[in-house]
Each structure stands twice: as structure tokens, then as C-alpha cells.
Amino acid sequence: MNAIQFVPGAIDAGGCVSNAWDMLKKNYGMYLGIAIVAMLLTGCIPCLNIFIMGPIMGGVFFVALRDMRGEPVDFGMMFKGFEKFVPLMVIGLIQSIPGVIAQILRFTIDIGQIGLGGKNGDYQFFQSGDNSVLAGGLALIGVVVGLVFMVIAIVWWMIMFFAIPLAMENEIGPIDAIKLSARAAMSNIGGLFVLMIFEILVMLVGVLMICVGAFLISFPLILIANVFAFRQVFPWAGQQFNMAPPPPNAYGSSFGSGM
């Protein structure tokens, strides 16, 4: 793991999105299929999804990184992540912790509001006249907890951002991948934050397109943009013999050249 080095302050968020768009247009059908299958497998299979999220996303990175190097790619390669199932599964499970906690908190708050008559007047488990005050207090606590949790979730997303592709591309364990990802993220925190804003805007544009655009364009575009961000921070292993930072346009305006 000591040989894996990263470039601080390397993320060009605009370059990630624009080059992702260029690469998406060149092989749109394949990336659309990969994005839809990834979304279905990681979002529509209760319980099982958190176990396969890591391998699925590892396969997505595998395909896009090969494509960036000009190597042959096909749809079936998105399942390459299952060849490293255990380490990627562990990373996926750790990465999904905030989501699991959010679901538990939401369930707890919903139950509390039902119990206090905050959602459905037919369930008055507490007969005190202060029910509305308690329900309002519970809602306020929920808002505060939600805001705090949102900040924690963003930090967690940044810490884990590079872990899956690191484990997919290198022979390192999940804990080492997470540690290295955290160090790289803290050295690129500004770029990651701007990238997050850009990707939110991309998703909003997709939603405005009668929501269809979110599935047909925004989601695959965001997946590929994340791959470009990874490659900007962790240059291709074949180029790491020279640890000088790559030129600004190495993975920016001309992603296919010099790779």
C-alpha cells in the first residue's frame, strides 16, 4: 500500500463532469445499461443490496477506468467486482452505515409521531392534552438530528469516496483502502465538495426533465464523473513511476491522451 500515492488538490470538478459527458456519449448504450442495472441491484433489493453494492460499484469503476485507458470494454465487465467480492462487500457495508442509521432514525421518529397522534389521529396512545406539544418537540428534534446527520453523511461520503476503486484496482484490504481513501479525501476536500455540488445540479437538471433525465442521463453521468475524480487523485498505476503531479489536463480536457 505504501506505493499507492495520491495527488493533493487534484480534482477539477468541471473537468470530471465534462469529460464524463464526452465518454458517456461515445458508448451511451453500454453505460446506460450499466447504470440501470447498478441502480436496480443496489437500490431495489432490500437487505441484499448492501452486500452487493461494493462489488457492483467496483465493476462500474473497472469498466470506466478501462475505457479511459482506451482498452476494450463491454457490459459484462460490470460484474468484475464480484471477483473481489469479500473486500468490496466489506467496504460497501461500511459505506452504507449512514444510510442504515438514517432508516432506523426515520422509522423511530415515524413510530413516535404515530404514537403521539402527529401523523394519524386514529392512534392516540397518549391521552394527554400535551400531545401536540410533544409531537412538535419530536419534529424539531428530528429536524436538528437530520441536519447533523446530513453533515456526518457528507463527511462519510468523502472519506469513503475512493475506497471501492482503490480496492478494485489494487491488491489491498478494505481497511487499508478506507484509510488511504480518507487521507486522499482530506487532501482533496475542496474539490470533492465542488464535485458534490456539480453532481447535485446534474441530478436536478435530470429531475426537471420530467424525471426521466435523472435515469437516462444524470445517474450514468455522475457515475463516470466519480471515476474521473478518482483517476485525477490516483493517477494510473502505469504512470506512478514518476510521482510528479500530472499536468492539469491529464484527466481533464483530453482524458484519452497520454494514458
TIZADREN-617129 format. One record per residue: residue number from 1; residue in one letter; z, x, y of N, C-alpha, C in turn. Coordinates in pm, whole numbers, plus 32768, in hexadecimal, padded with zeros to 4 digits. Layout:
% residues N
(zati NUM a (Z X Y) (Z X Y) (Z X Y));
...
END
This chain:
% residues 259
(zati 1 m (8000 8051 7F88) (8000 8000 8000) (8000 8055 807D));
(zati 2 n (8032 80D0 8077) (8037 8126 80EC) (7FAD 8143 8124));
(zati 3 a (7F44 813D 80CE) (7EBD 815C 80FA) (7E7E 80E8 8147));
(zati 4 i (7EB9 8073 8140) (7E81 7FFE 8184) (7EB4 7FFD 8213));
(zati 5 q (7E5E 8017 8270) (7E85 801D 82FD) (7E3F 7FAF 834B));
(zati 6 f (7E7F 7F89 83B8) (7E47 7F1F 840B) (7E36 7F50 849A));
(zati 7 v (7DE5 7F07 84E5) (7DC8 7F29 8570) (7E15 7ECC 85CB));
(zati 8 p (7E71 7EFE 861C) (7EBB 7EA7 867A) (7E5F 7E72 86E7));
(zati 9 g (7E7C 7DF9 8715) (7E31 7DBF 8784) (7D9C 7DB5 876B));
(zati 10 a (7D76 7D98 86F0) (7CE7 7D9F 86CC) (7CA1 7D18 86D0));
(zati 11 i (7CEB 7CAB 86D7) (7CAC 7C28 86C6) (7C65 7BFA 8745));
(zati 12 d (7BE5 7BE1 8735) (7B93 7BA3 879E) (7B7B 7B14 8772));
(zati 13 a (7BCE 7AB8 87A4) (7BCA 7A2E 8775) (7B42 79EE 878D));
(zati 14 g (7B09 7A06 8802) (7A85 79CE 881D) (7A1B 7A04 87C0));
(zati 15 g (7A23 7A87 87A3) (79C6 7AC3 8745) (79D6 7A8A 86BA));
(zati 16 c (7A51 7A70 8691) (7A6A 7A36 860C) (7A24 79AF 85FF));
(zati 17 v (7A33 795A 8664) (79FA 78D4 865D) (7961 78D9 8667));
(zati 18 s (792D 7928 86C4) (789B 792C 86D6) (7855 7968 865C));
(zati 19 n (788F 79D2 8623) (7852 7A0E 85AD) (7863 79B8 8531));
(zati 20 a (78D2 796E 852C) (78E4 790E 84C0) (7877 78A4 84C5));
(zati 21 w (7855 7879 853E) (77EA 7815 854E) (7763 784D 8520));
(zati 22 d (7748 78CA 8544) (76CB 7908 851A) (76C3 7913 8481));
(zati 23 m (7731 793B 8443) (7730 794B 83B2) (772B 78C4 836C));
(zati 24 l (776D 7860 83A6) (776B 77DA 836C) (76DE 77A1 836D));
(zati 25 k (7695 77B5 83DA) (760D 777F 83E4) (75B0 77BD 837C));
(zati 26 k (75C6 783B 8359) (756D 787F 82FC) (757C 784D 826D));
(zati 27 n (75F2 781A 824B) (7609 77EB 81C2) (7660 776E 81C6));
(zati 28 y (7632 770D 8215) (7685 7698 8232) (76AB 7649 81B6));
(zati 29 g (764B 762F 815F) (7666 75DD 80EA) (76D4 7616 8094));
(zati 30 m (76D1 7699 807B) (7736 76D8 8027) (77BF 76D0 8068));
(zati 31 y (77C7 76F0 80E8) (7849 76F1 812A) (7881 7663 813B));
(zati 32 l (782A 7603 8152) (7858 7579 8158) (7893 754F 80D2));
(zati 33 g (784C 756F 8066) (7880 754D 7FE1) (7904 7592 7FC5));
(zati 34 i (790F 7612 7FE9) (798B 765D 7FD4) (79FD 761E 8024));
(zati 35 a (79E1 75FA 80A1) (7A49 75C1 80F7) (7A78 753A 80C2));
(zati 36 i (7A1B 74E6 8096) (7A40 7462 8063) (7A93 746E 7FE4));
(zati 37 v (7A66 74C4 7F88) (7AB0 74D6 7F0A) (7B3A 7511 7F27));
(zati 38 a (7B40 7572 7F80) (7BC2 75AE 7FA3) (7C1F 7546 7FDF));
(zati 39 m (7BE8 74F2 8037) (7C39 748C 8077) (7C6B 7426 8011));
(zati 40 l (7C16 73FD 7FB6) (7C3D 739A 7F50) (7CA8 73D2 7EF2));
(zati 41 l (7C93 744F 7EC5) (7CF0 748A 7E64) (7D77 74AB 7EA2));
(zati 42 t (7D77 74D5 7F21) (7DF5 74FF 7F5F) (7E39 748F 7FAD));
(zati 43 g (7DF1 741F 7FC3) (7E2D 73B5 8012) (7E3A 7330 7FCD));
(zati 44 c (7DF7 731E 7F5D) (7DF2 7299 7F1F) (7E2C 7295 7E92));
(zati 45 i (7E6B 7300 7E67) (7EA8 7301 7DE1) (7F3E 7319 7DF2));
(zati 46 p (7F8C 72AE 7DF7) (801D 72BE 7E10) (805E 731C 7DAA));
(zati 47 c (80BC 736B 7DDC) (810C 73C9 7D8B) (80BA 7440 7D5B));
(zati 48 l (8049 7426 7D1C) (7FF7 7493 7CE7) (7FB9 74E6 7D57));
(zati 49 n (7FA0 74A5 7DC9) (7F56 74EA 7E33) (7F9B 7567 7E66));
(zati 50 i (8020 7569 7E6D) (8064 75E0 7EA2) (805B 7655 7E41));
(zati 51 f (803D 7639 7DC2) (8031 76A5 7D5F) (7FA4 76E1 7D5E));
(zati 52 i (7F42 7693 7D85) (7EB8 76C7 7D81) (7E83 76E9 7E0C));
(zati 53 m (7ED1 76D0 7E74) (7EA2 76EC 7EFB) (7E80 7780 7F0D));
(zati 54 g (7ED9 77D9 7EE0) (7EC3 7867 7EEE) (7E44 7897 7EA8));
(zati 55 p (7E32 7878 7E27) (7DB6 78A0 7DE2) (7D38 7866 7E21));
(zati 56 i (7D3E 77E7 7E4C) (7CC8 77AA 7E89) (7CA4 77F1 7F0B));
(zati 57 m (7D08 7808 7F61) (7CEC 784A 7FE0) (7CC3 78DC 7FCB));
(zati 58 g (7CFB 791B 7F64) (7CD0 79A2 7F42) (7C3D 79A6 7F1F));
(zati 59 g (7C0D 7941 7ED8) (7B80 7938 7EB6) (7B28 7922 7F30));
(zati 60 v (7B5A 78D2 7F90) (7B0F 78BC 800C) (7AFD 793F 8057));
(zati 61 f (7B68 798D 8062) (7B60 7A0F 80A4) (7B01 7A6B 8058));
(zati 62 f (7B08 7A67 7FD4) (7AB3 7ABD 7F82) (7A1F 7AA5 7FA2));
(zati 63 v (79F7 7A26 7FA7) (796B 7A04 7FC0) (7940 7A32 804B));
(zati 64 a (7991 7A0F 80B1) (796A 7A2E 813A) (7967 7AC4 8154));
(zati 65 l (79C6 7B0E 8119) (79C8 7B9F 812D) (794F 7BE1 80EC));
(zati 66 r (7926 7BB1 8078) (78AC 7BE4 8039) (7832 7BC6 8090));
(zati 67 d (782E 7B4D 80C5) (77BF 7B25 8119) (77B7 7B7E 8195));
(zati 68 m (7829 7BA1 81CE) (782B 7BF8 8243) (77F3 7C82 8223));
(zati 69 r (7805 7CAE 81A7) (77D1 7D31 817F) (7740 7D2B 8152));
(zati 70 g (7706 7CB5 8156) (767A 7CA6 812F) (7667 7CA3 8099));
(zati 71 e (76D1 7C88 804C) (76C7 7C83 7FBA) (76A7 7BF5 7F8D));
(zati 72 p (766E 7BE3 7F17) (764C 7B5D 7EE6) (76C8 7B06 7ED6));
(zati 73 v (76BC 7A88 7EFB) (772B 7A29 7EEE) (76F7 79A7 7EB4));
(zati 74 d (774F 795D 7E73) (772D 78D8 7E44) (77AB 7883 7E40));
(zati 75 f (7798 7802 7E2F) (7807 77A2 7E34) (7873 77C2 7DCD));
(zati 76 g (784C 77E7 7D54) (78AD 77FF 7CE9) (790F 786D 7D07));
(zati 77 m (78ED 78C6 7D64) (7947 7935 7D84) (79C7 7907 7DC9));
(zati 78 m (79CA 788A 7DF9) (7A43 785B 7E3A) (7AB9 7851 7DD8));
(zati 79 f (7A9B 7856 7D56) (7B06 7851 7CF2) (7B30 78DC 7CC3));
(zati 80 k (7AFC 7944 7D05) (7B22 79CC 7CE3) (7BB7 79E5 7CF9));
(zati 81 g (7BF4 7997 7D51) (7C83 79A8 7D6B) (7CD9 7990 7CF1));
(zati 82 f (7CA7 7943 7C91) (7CF5 7929 7C19) (7CFF 79A4 7BBF));
(zati 83 e (7CAE 7A0A 7BDB) (7CBC 7A86 7B92) (7D3A 7AD2 7BBD));
(zati 84 k (7D70 7AAF 7C31) (7DF0 7AE5 7C5F) (7E50 7A71 7C76));
(zati 85 f (7E57 7A1B 7C13) (7E9E 799C 7C23) (7F30 79AE 7C4A));
(zati 86 v (7F7A 7A01 7C01) (800B 7A0B 7C18) (802E 7A3E 7CA3));
(zati 87 p (7FFB 7AB2 7CCF) (8020 7AE0 7D55) (7FF3 7A80 7DC3));
(zati 88 l (7F7C 7A47 7DB5) (7F4C 79EA 7E1C) (7F9A 7967 7E17));
(zati 89 m (7FC2 793C 7DA2) (8013 78C3 7D97) (8099 78D8 7DDC));
(zati 90 v (80D7 794D 7DC6) (8159 7969 7E05) (814C 7967 7E9D));
(zati 91 i (80E3 79A8 7ED0) (80CE 79A8 7F61) (80B7 791A 7F94));
(zati 92 g (8068 78CD 7F4B) (804E 7842 7F73) (80CD 77EF 7F76));
(zati 93 l (8123 7803 7F13) (81A1 77B9 7F0F) (81F9 77DD 7F87));
(zati 94 i (8203 785E 7FA4) (8254 7889 8016) (8217 7856 8099));
(zati 95 q (8192 785A 80A1) (814E 782C 811A) (8163 7797 8131));
(zati 96 s (8175 774B 80C7) (8181 76B9 80D3) (8210 768B 80EF));
(zati 97 i (826F 76E8 80F8) (82FB 76C2 810D) (830E 7669 8188));
(zati 98 p (82D7 768C 81FD) (82E9 7634 8271) (82B5 75A6 8258));
(zati 99 g (8243 759B 8214) (820D 7517 81F7) (8267 74C5 819D));
(zati 100 v (82A1 7505 8139) (82FD 74C0 80DF) (837A 7492 812B));
(zati 101 i (83B1 74EB 817E) (8427 74C7 81CD) (8407 7455 822C));
(zati 102 a (838E 7458 8269) (8366 73EE 82C6) (8362 7367 827F));
(zati 103 q (832D 7366 8205) (8328 72E9 81B9) (83B4 72B5 8199));
(zati 104 i (840E 7310 8176) (8498 72E8 8158) (84DC 72AF 81D4));
(zati 105 l (84CB 72F2 8247) (8506 72C2 82C4) (84CD 7239 82EB));
(zati 106 r (8449 722C 82DC) (840B 71AD 82FF) (843F 713D 82A6));
(zati 107 f (844A 7159 8226) (847C 70F4 81C9) (850C 70CE 81EC));
(zati 108 t (855E 7133 820D) (85EA 7119 822F) (85F5 70C4 82AD));
(zati 109 i (85A6 70E5 8314) (85AA 709A 8391) (8579 700B 837C));
(zati 110 d (8510 6FFB 832C) (84DC 6F74 8311) (8546 6F1F 82CC));
(zati 111 i (858A 6F58 826A) (85F3 6F0F 8223) (8663 6EEA 8283));
(zati 112 g (8687 6F49 82DA) (86F2 6F2D 833B) (86CC 6EBE 839A));
(zati 113 q (864D 6EBD 83C9) (8622 6E56 8425) (861D 6DCE 83E1));
(zati 114 i (85F3 6DCB 8365) (85F2 6D4D 831A) (8681 6D1A 8309));
(zati 115 g (86DC 6D75 82E8) (8767 6D4F 82D6) (87A6 6D19 8354));
(zati 116 l (877C 6D4B 83C8) (87B4 6D1F 8447) (8763 6CAD 8486));
(zati 117 g (86FF 6C7D 843D) (86AF 6C0F 8471) (864B 6C3C 84D9));
(zati 118 g (8633 6CC0 84E2) (85D9 6CF4 8548) (8547 6CDA 852A));
(zati 119 k (8527 6CC4 84AB) (849A 6CAE 8487) (8481 6C20 8455));
(zati 120 n (84E2 6BE6 8414) (84CD 6B63 83D8) (854F 6B14 83E1));
(zati 121 g (854D 6AAE 842E) (85C7 6A60 8444) (85FA 6A1D 83C7));
(zati 122 d (85AE 6A13 835D) (85DB 69D1 82E2) (8643 6A24 8298));
(zati 123 y (8652 6AA6 82BA) (86AD 6AFD 8272) (871E 6B25 82D0));
(zati 124 q (8782 6AD6 82DC) (87F4 6AF0 8333) (886A 6B1E 82DE));
(zati 125 f (8866 6B9B 82B0) (88D1 6BCF 825D) (894F 6BE6 82AF));
(zati 126 f (893F 6BFD 8332) (89B1 6C0F 838A) (89B4 6B98 83EA));
(zati 127 q (8A20 6B4E 83EC) (8A28 6AD2 8437) (8A63 6AE6 84C2));
(zati 128 s (8A83 6B60 84E9) (8ABD 6B7A 856C) (8A58 6B5B 85D9));
(zati 129 g (8A8D 6B32 864F) (8A38 6B16 86C1) (89FD 6B94 86FD));
(zati 130 d (8A2D 6C08 86D1) (89FB 6C86 8708) (8983 6CBB 86BA));
(zati 131 n (894A 6C66 8666) (88DA 6C95 8614) (8868 6CCE 8669));
(zati 132 s (8847 6C88 86D6) (87D8 6CB5 8728) (87F6 6D3C 8768));
(zati 133 v (8876 6D50 878F) (889D 6DD0 87CB) (8891 6E3F 8763));
(zati 134 l (88C1 6E22 86EA) (88BA 6E85 8680) (8829 6EA5 865B));
(zati 135 a (87D8 6E3C 8657) (874A 6E50 8636) (8706 6EA4 86A2));
(zati 136 g (8729 6E87 8722) (86F0 6ED6 878F) (871E 6F66 8789));
(zati 137 g (879D 6F7B 8767) (87D0 7003 875A) (878D 704E 86E9));
(zati 138 l (8777 7006 867C) (8733 7043 860A) (86A4 706A 862E));
(zati 139 a (8661 7013 867B) (85D8 7031 86A6) (85D5 70AB 8701));
(zati 140 l (8638 70B5 875C) (863F 7128 87B6) (8656 71A9 8769));
(zati 141 i (86B0 71A3 8707) (86C8 7217 86B3) (8648 723D 8669));
(zati 142 g (8600 71D7 863B) (8583 71F1 85F5) (851E 7239 864D));
(zati 143 v (8516 7212 86CD) (84B8 7252 872A) (84DF 72E4 873F));
(zati 144 v (8561 72FD 8757) (8590 7386 876F) (8578 73DD 86F5));
(zati 145 v (859D 73A9 8680) (8588 73F3 8604) (84F3 740D 85EE));
(zati 146 g (84A1 73A8 8610) (8412 73B8 85FF) (83D8 7427 8656));
(zati 147 l (8406 742F 86D3) (83D6 7497 872E) (8400 7522 86FE));
(zati 148 v (847F 752D 86D6) (84AF 75AD 86A3) (8462 75D4 8625));
(zati 149 f (844D 7573 85D0) (8408 758F 8552) (8377 75B5 856B));
(zati 150 m (8339 757A 85D2) (82AF 759C 85F2) (82A3 762E 8619));
(zati 151 v (8303 765F 8669) (8302 76EC 8691) (8313 7745 8616));
(zati 152 i (8370 7720 85C0) (8388 776E 8546) (830A 776F 84EE));
(zati 153 a (82C8 76FB 84E5) (824F 76F0 8492) (81DF 7749 84C7));
(zati 154 i (81D1 7751 854C) (816A 77A6 8588) (8186 7839 856A));
(zati 155 v (8204 7861 857A) (822A 78EC 855C) (8212 790A 84C8));
(zati 156 w (8235 78AB 8473) (8220 78BD 83E2) (818C 78CB 83C2));
(zati 157 w (8139 7878 8403) (80A8 787F 83F0) (8074 7909 8415));
(zati 158 m (80A5 793F 8484) (8079 79C3 84AE) (80A6 7A2F 844B));
(zati 159 i (8123 7A29 8420) (8158 7A8C 83C2) (8107 7A8F 8341));
(zati 160 m (80E0 7A19 8312) (809C 7A0D 8290) (8005 7A16 829C));
(zati 161 f (7FD1 7A22 8313) (7F42 7A13 832C) (7EEC 7A70 82D6));
(zati 162 f (7F15 7AED 82C8) (7EC2 7B50 8282) (7EEA 7B63 81F0));
(zati 163 a (7F53 7B20 81C2) (7F8C 7B3E 813E) (7F2B 7B20 80CC));
(zati 164 i (7EEC 7AAB 80CE) (7E92 7A86 805F) (7E19 7AE2 8057));
(zati 165 p (7DD0 7AFB 80C5) (7D5F 7B58 80B7) (7D89 7BE6 8094));
(zati 166 l (7E00 7C11 80C1) (7E30 7C96 809C) (7E44 7CA1 8005));
(zati 167 a (7E84 7C3C 7FCB) (7E9C 7C3E 7F3B) (7E1A 7C2D 7EED));
(zati 168 m (7DBB 7BE4 7F27) (7D3C 7BCD 7EE4) (7CE7 7C4B 7EE4));
(zati 169 e (7CEA 7C96 7F51) (7C91 7D08 7F61) (7CCF 7D8A 7F30));
(zati 170 n (7D53 7D8E 7F1E) (7D97 7E0A 7EF9) (7DF4 7DF2 7E82));
(zati 171 e (7E12 7E5C 7E3C) (7E6D 7E53 7DC9) (7EFD 7E66 7DF9));
(zati 172 i (7F30 7E01 7E3C) (7FBC 7E05 7E69) (8000 7D82 7E43));
(zati 173 g (8083 7D86 7E37) (80D0 7D11 7E12) (80E1 7CB1 7E87));
(zati 174 p (810D 7C37 7E6B) (811A 7BD2 7ED4) (817D 7BF8 7F42));
(zati 175 i (81ED 7C34 7F1F) (8251 7C58 7F84) (821B 7CC7 7FDF));
(zati 176 d (81D9 7D2B 7FA4) (819D 7D94 7FF5) (8131 7D5B 8051));
(zati 177 a (80E3 7CFD 801E) (807A 7CC0 806F) (80B6 7C73 80E4));
(zati 178 i (8123 7C2E 80CC) (8164 7BE1 8137) (81A1 7C3E 819F));
(zati 179 k (81E0 7CAA 8172) (821A 7D0A 81D1) (81AF 7D48 8229));
(zati 180 l (8140 7D72 81EA) (80D4 7DAE 8236) (8094 7D49 8294));
(zati 181 s (8085 7CCD 8265) (804F 7C62 82B8) (80A7 7C4B 8333));
(zati 182 a (812A 7C4C 831F) (8187 7C36 838F) (817B 7CA4 83F7));
(zati 183 r (8171 7D21 83CA) (8165 7D90 8429) (80E1 7D88 8477));
(zati 184 a (8076 7D69 842F) (7FF4 7D5D 8471) (7FF3 7CE8 84D3));
(zati 185 a (8032 7C7A 84AC) (8036 7C04 8503) (8083 7C21 8583));
(zati 186 m (80F4 7C65 8578) (8143 7C85 85EE) (80F9 7CE5 864B));
(zati 187 s (809E 7D34 8613) (804E 7D8F 8665) (7FD2 7D4B 869E));
(zati 188 n (7FB9 7CD0 8673) (7F45 7C85 86A3) (7F6D 7BF7 86CC));
(zati 189 i (7FE8 7BE7 86FA) (801E 7B62 8712) (7FD0 7B18 877F));
(zati 190 g (7FA6 7B62 87E7) (7F59 7B22 8852) (7ED4 7AED 8820));
(zati 191 g (7E8C 7B3F 87D4) (7E0C 7B15 879E) (7E18 7AA0 873F));
(zati 192 l (7E82 7AA0 86EC) (7E97 7A31 868F) (7EB5 79B0 86DA));
(zati 193 f (7F03 79BB 8746) (7F24 7943 8793) (7EA6 7909 87D4));
(zati 194 v (7E53 7960 880F) (7DD6 7930 884B) (7D7A 78F6 87E1));
(zati 195 l (7D75 7936 876C) (7D23 7901 86FE) (7D53 7877 86D5));
(zati 196 m (7DD6 7864 86CF) (7E0D 77E1 86AD) (7DE2 7778 8712));
(zati 197 i (7DE7 779A 8793) (7DBB 773D 87FB) (7D28 771A 87EB));
(zati 198 f (7CD5 7780 87D4) (7C46 7769 87C1) (7C2D 770D 874A));
(zati 199 e (7C76 7724 86DD) (7C60 76D4 8665) (7C90 7644 8678));
(zati 200 i (7CF9 7632 86C6) (7D24 75AA 86E7) (7CB7 7562 8736));
(zati 201 l (7C7B 75A9 8796) (7C0F 756E 87E5) (7B97 754D 878D));
(zati 202 v (7B78 75A7 872F) (7B09 758D 86D1) (7B25 750F 8680));
(zati 203 m (7BA0 7500 8651) (7BC3 748A 8604) (7BBE 740B 865A));
(zati 204 l (7BEB 7415 86D8) (7BE5 73A0 8731) (7B55 7375 874A));
(zati 205 v (7AFC 73D6 875C) (7A6F 73B5 876E) (7A3A 736E 86F2));
(zati 206 g (7A61 739E 867C) (7A37 735C 8601) (7A6B 72CE 85F7));
(zati 207 v (7AE7 72B9 8621) (7B22 7233 861C) (7AD9 71D5 867D));
(zati 208 l (7AB4 720A 86F1) (7A6C 71B8 8754) (79E3 718D 8721));
(zati 209 m (79AE 71D9 86C2) (792C 71B5 8686) (7941 714D 8619));
(zati 210 i (7982 70E2 863E) (79A1 7072 85E3) (79EA 70A5 8566));
(zati 211 c (7A37 710F 8576) (7A87 714C 850B) (7A32 7193 84A1));
(zati 212 v (79B3 716C 8495) (795C 71A8 842F) (794C 723E 8448));
(zati 213 g (7944 7264 84C7) (7931 72EF 84E8) (79A2 7348 84B8));
(zati 214 a (7A1B 7310 84AE) (7A8D 7360 847F) (7A76 7390 83F1));
(zati 215 f (7A37 733D 839E) (7A1D 7361 8314) (799D 73B2 8305));
(zati 216 l (7935 738E 8352) (78B2 73CB 8340) (78A3 7450 8389));
(zati 217 i (78F0 7463 83F4) (78DF 74DC 8444) (7962 7525 845B));
(zati 218 s (79C6 74DF 8492) (7A41 7522 84C0) (7A89 756B 8450));
(zati 219 f (7A9E 7528 83E0) (7AED 7565 8375) (7AAA 75E2 833C));
(zati 220 p (7A29 75DD 8314) (79EA 7659 82E3) (79E3 76C4 834E));
(zati 221 l (79D0 769E 83CC) (79C9 7700 8438) (7A4E 7748 8449));
(zati 222 i (7ABB 76FE 8441) (7B41 773B 844E) (7B5D 779A 83DA));
(zati 223 l (7B37 7773 8362) (7B4D 77CA 82EE) (7B07 7850 8302));
(zati 224 i (7A8B 784C 832E) (7A3F 78C8 833F) (7A75 7919 83B6));
(zati 225 a (7A9E 78D5 8420) (7AD6 791C 8494) (7B53 796B 846C));
(zati 226 n (7BA3 7932 8413) (7C1A 7979 83E3) (7BF4 79F8 8396));
(zati 227 v (7B86 79F1 834F) (7B56 7A67 8305) (7B2E 7AD5 8366));
(zati 228 f (7AE9 7AB0 83D1) (7AC2 7B14 8434) (7B3D 7B53 8476));
(zati 229 a (7BA4 7B02 8490) (7C1F 7B38 84CB) (7C5F 7B9D 846C));
(zati 230 f (7C61 7B7D 83EC) (7C98 7BDA 838A) (7C4C 7C5D 838A));
(zati 231 r (7BC7 7C54 838A) (7B76 7CCD 8383) (7B82 7D21 8403));
(zati 232 q (7B96 7CE1 8474) (7BAA 7D2C 84EF) (7C2B 7D7E 84E9));
(zati 233 v (7C92 7D44 84AF) (7D14 7D88 84A8) (7D19 7DEB 8434));
(zati 234 f (7CDC 7DC7 83C5) (7CD7 7E1E 834F) (7C45 7E40 8333));
(zati 235 p (7C12 7EAE 836E) (7B86 7ED3 8358) (7B68 7EE4 82C3));
(zati 236 w (7AED 7ED4 82A2) (7ABF 7EDE 8217) (7AF0 7F61 81DA));
(zati 237 a (7B24 7F58 815E) (7B5F 7FCC 811C) (7AFE 8041 8115));
(zati 238 g (7A7F 8026 810D) (7A1B 808F 8107) (7A10 80DE 8187));
(zati 239 q (7A4B 80AA 81F3) (7A47 80EF 8273) (7ACD 812B 8299));
(zati 240 q (7B34 811A 8244) (7BB9 8142 826B) (7BD2 81D8 825E));
(zati 241 f (7B6D 8226 8230) (7B80 82B6 822F) (7B88 82EC 82BD));
(zati 242 n (7B50 82A3 831B) (7B5A 82C7 83A8) (7BB2 8260 83EC));
(zati 243 m (7C2E 8286 840B) (7C8D 8223 8438) (7C88 820C 84CF));
(zati 244 a (7C23 8243 8512) (7C11 8222 859F) (7BEE 818E 85AA));
(zati 245 p (7C24 8148 8610) (7C05 80B9 861E) (7B6F 80A2 8624));
(zati 246 p (7B3D 8037 85E4) (7AAD 801A 85E7) (7A84 7FF2 8673));
(zati 247 p (7A06 8001 8696) (79D7 7FD6 871A) (79EB 7F40 872B));
(zati 248 p (79F7 7F11 87A8) (7A14 7E83 87C0) (79B3 7E23 877E));
(zati 249 n (7935 7E4C 876E) (78D1 7DF0 8734) (78BD 7E05 869E));
(zati 250 a (7916 7E51 865E) (7904 7E6D 85CF) (7905 7DED 857E));
(zati 251 y (795F 7D91 85A0) (7964 7D10 855B) (795D 7CA2 85C2));
(zati 252 g (7914 7CC0 862E) (7908 7C5E 8699) (787B 7C2A 86A3));
(zati 253 s (7830 7C5B 8704) (77AC 7C1F 871E) (7746 7C40 86B4));
(zati 254 s (775D 7CA8 8664) (76FB 7CCB 85FB) (7745 7CE8 857A));
(zati 255 f (7776 7C7C 853B) (77CE 7C8D 84C9) (7788 7CCB 8451));
(zati 256 g (7705 7CBE 8447) (76C0 7CEE 83D1) (769B 7D80 83D6));
(zati 257 s (76A9 7DBC 844A) (767B 7E47 8455) (76EB 7EA7 843A));
(zati 258 g (76CC 7F1A 8400) (772F 7F83 83E9) (7794 7F60 8381));
(zati 259 m (7779 7F00 832B) (77DC 7EDB 82C6) (77A8 7F05 823F));
END
